[in-house]
Amino acid sequence: MKLFISTLTLVLGTTIATSAAADEPVCMATGEMKAALTDWYGETPVEPKSDAREQLWVSKETGTWTMIKSFSDGNTCVVAQGDDWMMGTNEDQLLAELRD
């Protein structure tokens, strides 16, 4: 019985720690973030930074997209990301929804 409880505790602890880590934002130096988006995902910016210092990056080849936000301390964080980005007539509407 002690072995069962120890195993259950270990599994639950690992699961909780993993989900907590997944909820943390991905942040790094701005230069590193831009290099990672370009090198790893083939993404490029589709618009200049907004007043909120947010910028959308997309890959037309893979359909991935990433919304990043830059901060005055020189770091940038991922605000949102996804797959199946569709360039087209609803682009402005999609950008507005991402910013809400």
Buried (B, 14 or more C-beta within 10 A) or exposed (E): EEEEEEEEEEEEEEEEEEEEEEEEEEBBEBEEBBEBBBEEBBBEBBEEEEEEEBBBBBBEEEEBBBBBBBEEEEBBBBBBBEEEBEEEEEBEEBBEEBEE
